[in-house]
């Protein structure tokens, strides 16, 4: 039962994440933006690196292409580690806080690695045009895709008054990052671990764990009759 619930969470997040990314990629040009509300826009950008657009080539003396490949390979290893952790939590019957949090982090990480692995292979570029799905003239090839971001919440987008020392006349935006559903899942999972840290990492009660496991096994093993909970009556 734990495995089934975890798979449902991961599947729904991946489905929503990939549908939104493919839609934006095939309907928007790069840096195109549409205002939904005054505080929310769909703004299409692509992230070639890690968080906040950081590239390994900006830190290490390597080419941008090599840095992109190393980053993608690192993400694959990290996802393998998170996936094993999640499987171990399910196997041990960890509490809901920890299972849900790690499920969200895992689903978000997988959602973004799909972009890095395959988008460069199945799309052409979006500069000055709307990309084509399964295009022959792909923009990067396997392992060299860019992560699609589109959710932008400029809750405050204004200009500092001229009288403010140092920043007067400069643009001020509150919550400027552009992100995607996978990023949201990761952030939510991390938030659960931080806010509910004690509950998430509390040692499980062996008796409670055994009871939950026995109940789950009984539900899965119960035969499906014409009416739930009633034994079949002889004719």
C-alpha angles and dihedrals in degrees: 000000000000090000092050093052091047092051091050092053093048094045095050093049093047091047094051092042096051096041091053093047096047091047093052093043092052097041105036135059117226111284092010112142135195123194112227096170131353088261099039132055138171102231118174116217133149125225113210094182142032129297114337089010094289113166127204088224088064089059106029129047094251135110120269091245093052091047091052092052093048091049092051092048090049090052090052091053091046092050090050089054094047091046092053090048091052092049090049091051091052092047092051094044096241118190123277095254093059096039094049093045094051091043090056093047092048094048092049093048091050091048092057095042089056088062093047093048104040114013093079087055101045102037135056120220124293100212108125092344143061110260122244122230113238091008119179093220095059118186102227118357130227115339093012103083125129124233113248116228126182115149112103125173109185094179089169120025112164145115126266112248113257092243094063107104116242098359103045111138094014122122117258123199125178113213098006101170119114112213144158140234092271090056089049091053092050093047092048092050092049090046091054091052091050099043097039096032097136094048095043094052098034114130109256120244105247092215092049092047092051091048093051091047092049092049092049092049091048092052092049093046096046112111118239109244132181088266122027115246096013126102117237112263119228115244 
